[in-house]
Amino acid sequence: MPKLSLMFEDKIVKELPVGSRPVTIGRSPDNDLPVDNLAVSNHHAKIYFEAGRLVIEDLDSLNGTFVNDLRIERATLHDGDKIHIGKHHIKVDTSGDAPIPWDNARKTVAPRINETMVLDTKERRQMLQQAAAMGESMQFASTRMKVPTLVVLNGRTDQKEYVLTNKLTVIGKSGMATVRLKGWFKPAMAAQINQRDDGYYLGPGDQVPHVNGAPIQGPVRLSDGDLIEVSGVRLNFIFRE
């Protein structure tokens, strides 16, 4: 059974097995791994099994969650990975047995104040710089450091590059759009990309997109290097290593 070891500096604060239920991490005492640190959000992150993989998900924390010095929103965990949360870090052990029963693993730790403080340490600044340099890189599925990305080649959008971190990516002008189109008369949802178990699928919205110059009428599985054209915008779908 995988084991998580909460560390402060070089000392083990707590060890906890990962079972069938998600392990929640945060400053609030109702978490499975309560972290008494003002830089940690009340409900900071959670770790759980999904399709046989151990996954960590950030819960919109203020200071962010880092895996091996990369800021993540959602990532697959592997043996030996190191998770940084606030001034603490968590070691991931997927090979050994976890000796601590689940019911005894919780410990009530009262937070010192209600608000989360912004962590400003040299270590976090270095992590943020590395994350920015790598485009807020994520870890996905079976291949580590394979990052699905949309690169804007032509057209007006609010960014030049998008890392696909959600199961649904909307291209359009609506408030829920990930790829926000700029300009008059742009559709609310020009197209959408859905993450499935076997890859990423582009489907039409209010307009018919083109993939590699050919129009599509239904969902089409995207391959590394595909060119997408929709509503005057040209995008390159790639997997960054």
Backbone as numpy.savetxt, mean C-alpha at the origin, in Angstrom:
# Nx Ny Nz CAx CAy CAz Cx Cy Cz
3.75 -21.27 12.27 2.90 -20.07 12.27 3.79 -18.83 12.27
3.53 -17.86 11.39 4.34 -16.64 11.36 4.28 -15.89 12.68
5.35 -15.20 12.98 5.47 -14.48 14.24 5.92 -13.05 13.96
5.36 -12.11 14.71 5.75 -10.72 14.64 6.45 -10.34 15.94
7.60 -9.69 15.83 8.34 -9.25 17.01 8.42 -7.73 17.01
7.71 -7.11 17.95 7.75 -5.66 18.09 9.03 -5.27 18.81
9.82 -4.40 18.17 11.13 -4.03 18.70 11.19 -2.52 18.95
11.88 -2.16 20.00 12.27 -0.76 20.22 13.77 -0.74 20.37
14.42 -0.08 19.41 15.87 -0.15 19.29 16.24 -1.63 19.10
16.99 -2.25 20.00 17.38 -3.65 19.83 16.68 -4.58 20.82
15.65 -4.07 21.49 14.98 -4.86 22.51 13.60 -5.30 22.03
13.24 -6.55 22.31 11.92 -7.08 21.97 10.91 -6.59 23.01
9.90 -5.89 22.53 8.83 -5.42 23.41 7.73 -6.45 23.53
7.41 -7.12 22.41 6.33 -8.09 22.41 6.46 -8.99 21.19
6.04 -10.23 21.34 5.96 -11.17 20.23 4.53 -11.64 20.08
4.12 -11.83 18.84 2.72 -12.18 18.59 2.61 -13.06 17.35
1.86 -14.17 17.44 1.65 -15.01 16.25 0.59 -14.39 15.34
0.66 -14.73 14.06 -0.36 -14.31 13.10 -1.20 -15.52 12.76
-2.46 -15.47 13.18 -3.36 -16.59 12.92 -4.36 -16.27 11.83
-5.57 -16.77 12.00 -6.59 -16.57 10.98 -7.20 -15.17 11.03
-7.05 -14.50 12.19 -7.61 -13.15 12.32 -6.54 -12.11 12.02
-6.93 -10.95 11.50 -5.96 -9.88 11.26 -5.33 -9.41 12.57
-4.08 -9.02 12.50 -3.38 -8.42 13.63 -3.39 -6.91 13.42
-4.00 -6.20 14.36 -4.06 -4.75 14.26 -2.94 -4.11 15.08
-2.42 -3.00 14.57 -1.28 -2.32 15.17 -1.64 -0.84 15.33
-1.38 -0.29 16.51 -1.65 1.13 16.72 -1.48 1.53 18.16
-1.72 2.81 18.44 -1.51 3.33 19.78 -2.70 3.03 20.71
-3.86 2.82 20.14 -5.04 2.53 20.96 -4.89 1.17 21.64
-5.32 1.05 22.88 -5.15 -0.21 23.62 -5.99 -1.36 23.09
-6.94 -1.11 22.18 -7.74 -2.21 21.65 -7.05 -2.93 20.50
-5.82 -2.52 20.14 -5.08 -3.19 19.09 -4.45 -4.48 19.60
-4.18 -5.40 18.67 -3.48 -6.64 19.04 -2.02 -6.36 19.38
-1.43 -5.40 18.66 -0.07 -4.94 18.98 -0.14 -3.46 19.33
-0.47 -3.12 20.58 -0.50 -1.71 20.97 0.92 -1.15 21.09
1.15 0.01 20.49 2.47 0.63 20.49 2.36 1.97 21.20
2.98 2.07 22.35 2.89 3.28 23.17 3.90 4.29 22.65
3.51 4.97 21.58 4.41 5.92 20.93 3.55 6.99 20.29
3.83 8.25 20.59 3.00 9.35 20.11 3.06 9.53 18.60
4.04 8.94 17.95 4.14 9.03 16.49 3.27 8.00 15.79
2.67 7.10 16.55 1.85 6.03 16.00 0.38 6.42 16.08
-0.36 6.23 14.99 -1.79 6.54 14.98 -2.56 5.54 15.83
-3.76 5.92 16.26 -4.56 5.03 17.10 -4.78 3.68 16.44
-5.10 3.68 15.17 -5.22 2.45 14.39 -4.35 2.64 13.16
-3.13 2.16 13.25 -2.05 2.51 12.32 -1.99 1.57 11.12
-2.03 0.26 11.36 -1.88 -0.71 10.29 -2.45 -2.05 10.73
-2.60 -2.96 9.78 -3.03 -4.32 10.12 -2.30 -5.31 9.22
-2.13 -6.53 9.75 -1.44 -7.61 9.04 -2.38 -8.80 9.01
-2.51 -9.42 7.84 -3.46 -10.51 7.70 -3.05 -11.40 6.53
-3.68 -12.58 6.47 -3.46 -13.50 5.36 -4.47 -13.23 4.26
-4.00 -13.27 3.02 -4.87 -13.11 1.86 -4.35 -14.01 0.74
-5.17 -14.98 0.35 -4.80 -15.91 -0.72 -3.44 -16.56 -0.46
-3.21 -16.94 0.81 -1.97 -17.61 1.16 -0.78 -16.70 1.36
-0.98 -15.38 1.21 0.11 -14.42 1.39 -0.10 -13.64 2.69
0.99 -13.28 3.32 0.95 -12.42 4.50 1.03 -10.98 4.01
0.03 -10.18 4.35 -0.10 -8.83 3.80 -0.16 -7.82 4.93
0.48 -6.66 4.72 0.35 -5.54 5.64 -0.35 -4.40 4.92
-1.23 -3.71 5.63 -1.99 -2.61 5.04 -1.95 -1.42 5.99
-1.55 -0.28 5.47 -1.56 0.95 6.26 -2.99 1.47 6.35
-3.38 1.95 7.52 -4.76 2.41 7.75 -4.83 3.93 7.75
-4.28 4.53 6.69 -4.27 5.99 6.55 -3.61 6.67 7.76
-2.50 6.11 8.20 -1.80 6.65 9.36 -1.15 7.99 9.02
-0.91 8.78 10.04 -0.34 10.11 9.83 1.12 10.03 9.39
1.91 9.21 10.05 3.34 9.16 9.76 3.75 8.05 8.80
2.80 7.22 8.41 3.09 6.22 7.39 3.65 4.92 7.96
3.60 3.88 7.12 4.14 2.56 7.43 5.21 2.23 6.40
6.32 1.70 6.86 7.45 1.42 5.99 7.83 -0.05 6.09
8.06 -0.67 4.94 8.56 -2.04 4.89 9.91 -2.02 4.21
10.95 -2.43 4.94 12.32 -2.40 4.40 12.66 -1.03 3.82
12.28 0.02 4.57 12.59 1.41 4.26 11.78 1.99 3.11
10.77 1.25 2.62 9.91 1.77 1.57 8.53 2.05 2.15
8.02 3.26 1.91 6.69 3.58 2.41 5.65 2.82 1.58
4.70 2.19 2.26 3.72 1.37 1.57 2.30 1.76 1.99
1.35 1.40 1.16 -0.05 1.41 1.55 -0.53 -0.02 1.77
-0.02 -0.90 0.92 -0.34 -2.32 1.04 0.80 -3.11 0.42
1.29 -4.15 1.12 2.45 -4.87 0.63 2.42 -6.32 1.12
3.03 -7.20 0.32 3.20 -8.59 0.73 4.44 -8.70 1.61
4.30 -9.43 2.72 5.41 -9.59 3.65 6.11 -10.92 3.43
7.42 -10.92 3.66 8.25 -12.11 3.50 9.11 -12.29 4.75
9.64 -13.49 4.90 10.47 -13.79 6.06 11.66 -12.84 6.12
11.87 -12.23 7.29 12.99 -11.33 7.48 12.68 -9.88 7.20
11.48 -9.58 6.70 11.13 -8.19 6.45 11.11 -7.40 7.75
11.36 -6.11 7.62 11.35 -5.23 8.79 10.34 -4.10 8.53
9.37 -3.99 9.44 8.32 -2.97 9.33 8.64 -1.85 10.31
8.68 -0.62 9.82 8.91 0.54 10.68 7.60 1.27 10.91
7.22 1.44 12.17 6.03 2.18 12.56 6.43 3.12 13.68
6.39 4.41 13.41 6.88 5.37 14.39 8.34 5.13 14.69
8.69 5.07 15.96 10.06 4.81 16.36 10.31 3.33 16.63
9.30 2.51 16.45 9.42 1.07 16.63 9.58 0.38 15.28
10.02 -0.86 15.33 10.00 -1.69 14.13 9.55 -3.10 14.50
9.04 -3.79 13.50 8.50 -5.13 13.69 9.24 -6.09 12.77
9.79 -7.13 13.33 10.45 -8.16 12.53 9.44 -9.24 12.16
9.53 -9.69 10.92 8.62 -10.72 10.42 9.36 -12.05 10.35
8.81 -13.04 11.04 9.40 -14.39 11.03 8.33 -15.36 10.56
8.48 -15.88 9.35 7.50 -16.82 8.81 7.96 -18.26 8.91
9.10 -18.49 9.53 9.65 -19.85 9.58 9.50 -20.52 10.94
9.54 -19.73 12.01 9.53 -20.32 13.34 8.15 -20.38 13.95
8.04 -21.07 15.09 6.78 -21.14 15.82 6.65 -19.93 16.73
5.43 -19.49 16.90 5.16 -18.38 17.80 4.72 -18.93 19.14
5.48 -18.71 20.20 5.19 -19.36 21.47 4.09 -18.71 22.29
3.66 -17.51 21.90 2.73 -16.78 22.77 1.30 -16.98 22.31
0.39 -17.47 23.16 -1.00 -17.65 22.78 -1.64 -16.31 22.42
-2.66 -16.38 21.56 -3.31 -15.15 21.09 -3.96 -14.38 22.25
-4.67 -15.09 23.11 -5.42 -14.41 24.17 -4.51 -13.68 25.14
-3.27 -14.18 25.28 -2.35 -13.53 26.22 -1.47 -12.50 25.54
-1.65 -12.36 24.24 -0.76 -11.46 23.52 -1.15 -10.00 23.66
-2.45 -9.76 23.91 -2.88 -8.37 24.03 -2.45 -7.80 25.38
-2.15 -6.56 25.36 -1.78 -5.87 26.59 -2.31 -4.45 26.51
-3.03 -4.05 27.50 -3.61 -2.72 27.47 -2.56 -1.68 27.82
-2.33 -0.79 26.88 -1.38 0.29 27.09 -2.11 1.59 26.80
-2.28 2.41 27.79 -3.04 3.65 27.60 -2.23 4.65 26.81
-2.84 5.26 25.80 -2.14 6.29 25.06 -1.92 7.51 25.93
-0.86 8.21 25.66 -0.53 9.37 26.50 -1.42 10.56 26.18
-1.70 10.77 24.89 -2.60 11.84 24.48 -3.46 11.32 23.35
-4.51 12.04 22.99 -5.42 11.60 21.95 -4.89 11.83 20.55
-4.08 12.86 20.38 -3.61 13.19 19.05 -2.29 12.51 18.73
-2.12 12.17 17.47 -0.86 11.59 17.02 0.09 12.71 16.63
1.30 12.66 17.14 2.30 13.67 16.81 3.00 13.28 15.52
3.38 14.29 14.73 4.14 14.04 13.52 5.56 13.68 13.90
5.98 12.51 13.48 7.32 12.04 13.79 8.32 12.76 12.90
9.32 13.37 13.49 10.34 14.08 12.72 11.71 13.62 13.22
12.15 12.52 12.71 13.45 11.98 13.08 14.29 11.81 11.83
15.58 11.70 12.02 16.48 11.51 10.89 16.13 10.25 10.13
15.77 9.18 10.87 15.45 7.90 10.24 14.22 8.03 9.35
13.16 8.72 9.82 11.95 8.86 9.02 12.20 9.74 7.81
12.97 10.80 7.98 13.27 11.67 6.84 14.00 10.90 5.76
14.93 10.03 6.17 15.65 9.22 5.19 14.69 8.27 4.48
13.75 7.67 5.24 12.78 6.77 4.64 11.90 7.49 3.63
11.43 8.70 4.00 10.57 9.46 3.10 11.31 9.86 1.83
12.59 10.21 1.96 13.38 10.56 0.79 13.54 9.36 -0.14
13.78 8.17 0.46 13.92 6.96 -0.36 12.60 6.61 -1.02
11.49 6.79 -0.26 10.19 6.47 -0.83 9.85 7.40 -1.98
10.14 8.70 -1.82 9.86 9.65 -2.89 10.70 9.35 -4.11
11.97 8.99 -3.89 12.86 8.69 -5.02 12.40 7.48 -5.81
11.73 6.56 -5.15 11.28 5.34 -5.82 9.79 5.38 -6.15
9.21 6.59 -6.08 7.82 6.74 -6.49 6.84 6.07 -5.56
7.08 6.15 -4.24 6.21 5.50 -3.26 6.02 4.04 -3.64
7.14 3.32 -3.87 7.10 1.95 -4.37 6.32 1.03 -3.44
5.65 0.05 -4.06 4.88 -0.95 -3.34 5.41 -2.34 -3.65
5.03 -3.31 -2.81 5.36 -4.70 -3.06 4.06 -5.42 -3.35
4.06 -6.23 -4.40 2.83 -6.87 -4.82 3.02 -8.35 -5.06
1.97 -9.11 -4.77 1.79 -10.48 -5.19 3.04 -11.31 -4.99
3.33 -12.19 -5.97 4.39 -13.16 -5.78 5.77 -12.60 -6.10
5.83 -11.53 -6.87 7.12 -10.96 -7.25 7.39 -9.72 -6.42
8.47 -9.70 -5.72 8.77 -8.57 -4.86 9.22 -7.39 -5.68
8.81 -6.21 -5.25 9.23 -4.97 -5.87 8.79 -4.85 -7.32
7.67 -5.48 -7.67 7.11 -5.32 -8.99 5.95 -4.35 -8.87
6.13 -3.14 -9.35 5.22 -2.05 -9.05 4.42 -1.66 -10.29
3.10 -1.91 -10.33 2.30 -1.49 -11.47 2.15 0.03 -11.48
2.47 0.63 -12.61 2.54 2.09 -12.69 1.96 2.58 -14.01
1.27 3.72 -13.96 0.82 4.42 -15.16 1.68 5.66 -15.33
2.34 5.77 -16.47 3.17 6.93 -16.78 2.46 7.75 -17.85
2.25 9.04 -17.59 1.57 9.92 -18.53 2.55 10.36 -19.61
2.22 10.01 -20.87 3.07 10.38 -22.00 2.60 11.67 -22.66
1.28 11.82 -22.78 0.68 13.02 -23.37 -0.65 13.30 -22.69
-1.05 14.56 -22.70 -2.33 14.93 -22.13 -2.19 15.61 -20.79
-3.29 16.20 -20.34 -3.29 16.98 -19.10 -3.90 16.17 -17.96
-3.08 15.91 -16.95 -3.51 15.19 -15.75 -2.93 15.89 -14.53
-3.38 15.50 -13.35 -2.89 16.17 -12.13 -1.53 15.64 -11.68
-1.07 14.51 -12.25 0.25 13.98 -11.96 0.85 13.44 -13.25
2.12 13.17 -13.19 2.81 12.60 -14.34 2.97 11.09 -14.23
2.72 10.56 -13.03 2.91 9.14 -12.82 2.01 8.69 -11.68
1.46 7.48 -11.81 0.56 6.94 -10.80 0.94 5.50 -10.47
1.11 5.21 -9.20 1.32 3.84 -8.74 -0.06 3.26 -8.42
-0.39 2.10 -8.98 -1.71 1.51 -8.81 -1.75 0.75 -7.48
-2.28 1.41 -6.47 -2.29 0.84 -5.12 -3.64 0.28 -4.72
-4.67 0.58 -5.48 -6.02 0.13 -5.14 -6.53 -0.89 -6.15
-7.57 -1.60 -5.76 -8.16 -2.59 -6.68 -8.89 -1.91 -7.82
-9.34 -0.68 -7.62 -10.02 0.07 -8.67 -9.30 1.38 -8.91
-8.91 1.62 -10.16 -8.29 2.88 -10.56 -9.20 3.52 -11.60
-9.71 4.71 -11.28 -10.62 5.42 -12.18 -9.83 6.50 -12.92
-10.03 6.57 -14.24 -9.45 7.62 -15.07 -10.58 8.54 -15.49
-10.55 9.79 -15.05 -11.62 10.71 -15.37 -11.52 11.99 -14.58
-12.63 12.71 -14.51 -12.64 14.01 -13.85 -13.43 14.00 -12.55
-13.98 12.87 -12.17 -14.78 12.80 -10.95 -13.91 12.90 -9.71
-14.56 13.14 -8.58 -13.82 13.26 -7.34 -13.17 11.97 -6.90
-13.69 10.83 -7.37 -13.11 9.54 -6.97 -12.02 9.08 -7.93
-11.71 9.88 -8.95 -10.73 9.47 -9.95 -9.33 9.45 -9.36
-8.59 8.40 -9.69 -7.17 8.32 -9.32 -6.33 9.11 -10.31
-6.60 8.87 -11.59 -5.95 9.64 -12.65 -6.90 10.78 -13.01
-6.63 11.96 -12.48 -7.55 13.08 -12.64 -7.24 13.84 -13.93
-8.23 13.84 -14.83 -8.08 14.52 -16.11 -8.36 16.01 -15.95
-7.62 16.82 -16.68 -7.82 18.26 -16.65 -8.33 18.74 -18.00
-9.11 19.80 -17.98 -9.62 20.37 -19.22 -11.14 20.34 -19.26
-11.71 21.11 -20.18 -13.16 21.21 -20.33 -13.71 19.91 -20.93
-14.94 19.59 -20.52 -15.73 18.52 -21.11 -15.08 17.13 -20.98
-14.23 16.97 -20.00 -13.68 15.64 -19.75 -14.73 14.80 -19.02
-14.86 13.51 -19.35 -15.88 12.67 -18.70 -15.54 12.39 -17.24
-16.58 12.14 -16.47 -16.37 11.82 -15.05 -15.59 10.54 -14.90
-15.90 9.54 -15.72 -15.15 8.28 -15.69 -14.90 7.85 -17.13
-13.73 8.20 -17.65 -13.40 7.85 -19.03 -13.12 6.36 -19.15
-12.46 5.79 -18.16 -12.11 4.37 -18.16 -11.77 3.96 -16.74
-11.62 2.65 -16.54 -11.26 2.16 -15.22 -10.35 0.94 -15.34
-9.50 0.78 -14.34 -8.60 -0.38 -14.28 -8.91 -1.14 -13.00
-9.20 -2.43 -13.14 -9.53 -3.29 -12.00 -8.40 -4.29 -11.76
-8.01 -4.42 -10.51 -7.02 -5.41 -10.13 -7.73 -6.73 -9.83
-7.34 -7.79 -10.53 -7.87 -9.12 -10.28 -6.73 -10.03 -9.85
-7.07 -11.26 -9.53 -6.05 -12.20 -9.06 -4.98 -12.45 -10.12
-5.37 -12.39 -11.39 -4.41 -12.70 -12.46 -3.87 -11.48 -13.18
-4.13 -10.27 -12.66 -3.55 -9.10 -13.30 -4.46 -7.89 -13.24
-4.15 -6.90 -14.10 -4.88 -5.64 -14.15 -5.64 -5.55 -15.46
-6.94 -5.20 -15.36 -7.81 -5.17 -16.53 -8.33 -3.75 -16.77
-8.15 -3.27 -18.00 -8.68 -1.97 -18.40 -10.05 -2.17 -19.02
-11.03 -1.37 -18.57 -12.37 -1.45 -19.12 -12.88 -0.07 -19.49
-13.81 0.00 -20.44 -14.36 1.29 -20.85 -15.24 1.90 -19.78
-15.31 3.23 -19.79 -16.22 3.95 -18.92 -17.18 4.73 -19.79
-17.10 6.07 -19.73 -17.92 6.91 -20.58 -17.37 7.01 -22.00
-16.16 6.54 -22.20 -15.55 6.54 -23.52 -14.92 5.17 -23.80
-14.57 4.95 -25.06 -13.94 3.70 -25.45 -12.43 3.92 -25.49
-11.68 3.30 -24.61 -10.22 3.46 -24.63 -9.60 2.63 -25.75
-8.36 2.98 -26.08 -7.57 2.22 -27.03 -6.37 1.63 -26.31
-6.06 0.39 -26.60 -4.86 -0.26 -26.07 -3.98 -0.64 -27.25
-2.79 -0.07 -27.28 -1.86 -0.29 -28.40 -2.51 0.01 -29.75
-3.32 1.09 -29.76 -3.93 1.56 -31.00 -5.25 0.93 -31.35
-5.70 -0.11 -30.62 -6.94 -0.81 -30.96 -8.01 -0.48 -29.91
-9.23 -0.15 -30.35 -10.32 0.13 -29.40 -10.75 -1.14 -28.67
-11.19 -1.00 -27.44 -11.67 -2.14 -26.67 -13.12 -1.92 -26.31
-13.90 -2.97 -26.30 -15.32 -2.89 -25.96 -15.63 -3.48 -24.59
-14.67 -4.23 -24.06 -14.84 -4.85 -22.75 -13.50 -4.91 -22.03
-13.48 -5.48 -20.83 -12.23 -5.54 -20.06 -11.12 -6.28 -20.81
-9.93 -5.69 -20.80 -8.76 -6.26 -21.47 -7.62 -6.31 -20.47
-6.99 -7.47 -20.36 -5.86 -7.63 -19.43 -4.66 -6.86 -19.96
-4.08 -6.03 -19.09 -2.93 -5.21 -19.47 -1.63 -5.97 -19.29
-0.72 -5.73 -20.21 0.62 -6.32 -20.15 1.64 -5.21 -19.98
2.79 -5.59 -19.46 3.87 -4.63 -19.24 4.22 -3.93 -20.55
4.15 -2.59 -20.55 4.51 -1.82 -21.74 3.34 -1.39 -22.59
2.11 -1.81 -22.25 0.94 -1.44 -23.06 0.74 0.08 -23.07
0.28 0.58 -24.22 -0.04 2.00 -24.37 -1.56 2.17 -24.34
-2.03 3.06 -23.46 -3.46 3.31 -23.29 -3.75 4.73 -23.76
-4.79 4.87 -24.58 -5.24 6.19 -25.02 -6.71 6.34 -24.70
-7.06 7.42 -24.00 -8.45 7.67 -23.66 -8.63 9.16 -23.35
-9.64 9.75 -23.93 -10.02 11.15 -23.65 -8.84 12.11 -23.82
-8.05 11.91 -24.87 -6.95 12.82 -25.16 -5.71 12.62 -24.30
-5.68 11.54 -23.52 -4.53 11.26 -22.66 -3.89 9.94 -23.11
-2.58 9.93 -23.15 -1.83 8.73 -23.54 -1.02 8.27 -22.34
-1.22 7.00 -21.95 -0.59 6.45 -20.76 0.19 5.19 -21.11
1.27 4.99 -20.38 2.08 3.78 -20.53 1.92 2.94 -19.26
1.43 1.71 -19.40 1.28 0.80 -18.26 2.55 -0.05 -18.17
3.26 0.06 -17.03 4.51 -0.66 -16.87 4.60 -1.24 -15.47
5.46 -2.24 -15.32 5.82 -2.78 -14.01 7.24 -2.35 -13.72
7.38 -1.53 -12.68 8.73 -1.12 -12.28 9.32 -2.16 -11.36
10.61 -2.44 -11.52 11.30 -3.39 -10.65 11.88 -2.66 -9.45
